[in-house]
Amino acid sequence: MTRNVGLWIDHKNAYLVWPGENRIQVIASNLAPRVRSGATRIGGLYNQALDSELGHHDRYQHQLREYYENVIEALRTADRIFVMGPGEAKHELERALQKHKDLRGRLLKLEPADKMTQRQMAARVRRFFMQELAAQP
């Protein structure tokens, strides 16, 4: 039996919907909020505000990579993956999945989706995989 999983993802949380098991797994990103400064101050020999902003950006990118690796680790047992969500997180996850040779062919589709309740997520995932089964010869 194939293990299907639907994933709703943004930069805050990932919801893995396992329709065969009637379970939803939540993975929190625990990302520190992005720091955006309006203007940089120039003081002394170096622009310390800019250095601080770059440090925050590097830390944010590292946390984001760690978050995607946690999601990918949870997806390892899935045979077919359907990903949905708002914004860029689904595309960033797709790029992270491409780095894992064993998972490359498992991603079926990316789809834009607004904020959903867990019941709406589960219904959308079930509907997607029912359509997939109907489309197969």
N, C-alpha and C positions, 0 to 999 in steps of 0.2 A: 504494500500500500504506500502510495506517495504521501509525503508530508508536505502539505501546503501551508504557507504562512502569508498573512497580509500584514503590512507594516504601515502605520501612520507615524510620520516623523516630522518634528521641527527642532529648533535648537534648544528647546527646554526638555522635551520628553519624547520617548519612542514607545509606541504601543504595538506589541507583536500579538496579532490575533491568530490563534491556532484553531481553525474551524473544526478540524477533526477531533479535537480534544475539548472543545467548548471552553477555552481558557484564553485570557488576555494577560500578557506579561508586560509590565511597565518598567522601562529603564529611564531613570532620570539622568540628565546631563551634568548637573551640578556645575554648570559654567559660571564663572565669575562674570558679572555684567561688564559689557564693553565700556571702555573709558574713551570718551571723545572730548577733546579740549577745543575750545573755540579759537583761542589765539595762543601762540607760544611766547614765552618770555625769554628774552635773551639776557643772560646774566653770566658774568665771568667769561672764561675762555670757551666753555662748551655750553651748548643749549641743553640744560639739564631737564627742562620740561619735555623736550622732544625725546631725549633718551628714556625718560620715564614712560612716555606714551608708547615707544617702541617695545619696551619691556612688557607692558601690559598686553600689547598686541601679540607678542611672541607667546606669552603665557596663555592667552585666549586660544590661539591656534593649536597649541599643545593640548589643552584641555579638550578642544573640539576633536582632534585626532583620536585622543583617548576614548572619548564618547563613542565615536564611530567604530572603533575597534571593539568596544564592549557590545555594541549592537551586532556587529558582524559575528562575534563569538556566539551570541545567542541564536544567530541564524544558521550556524554550521549544520544543524541536524535537518534543516529544511531541504526539500527537493525542488520546490518551485516557490518563487518569491514575487509578491505583488506589493509595490511601494506607492504610497500616496502621501500627500501633505502639502502645506502651503510653503511658499518661499523656496529658498535654495537648498535646504537641508537634504531633500531627496536627491538632488543632483550631486551634491557633495558626497553623499553616501554611495551613489552609483560609481563615482570616481574611486572611492576607497575600495569598493567591491572588486573593481577591475584589477587591483593589485594582488588579489587572491585568486590564483589560477583555478583552484578547486571550486570556486563559487561563481565564476564568470558566466556560465551558461544557465544558471538557475534563475536569474532575474528576468521575469516575463514582461513586466510593464511598469512604467512610471506614470502617475496620474496626478494632476493638481487636485487638491481638496482643501476646503476650508476647515475651520474648527469643527470637530464632530464629537458627539458623545460616544462612549464606549459601545453602546448598543448600535449606534449608527455605523461605527467602524466595523463591527462584527457583521452587520447586515450587508454592507458594501463588499466585504471580503467574500462572504458566502455567495453573493450574487456574481461576483467576478469569476470565481472558480466554477460555478454552475455554468456560466457562459463558456468558459474554457472547455469544460467537459462536453458541452453540446457542440462546440465547433470542431472537436476532434472527430476524425472519421471512424 
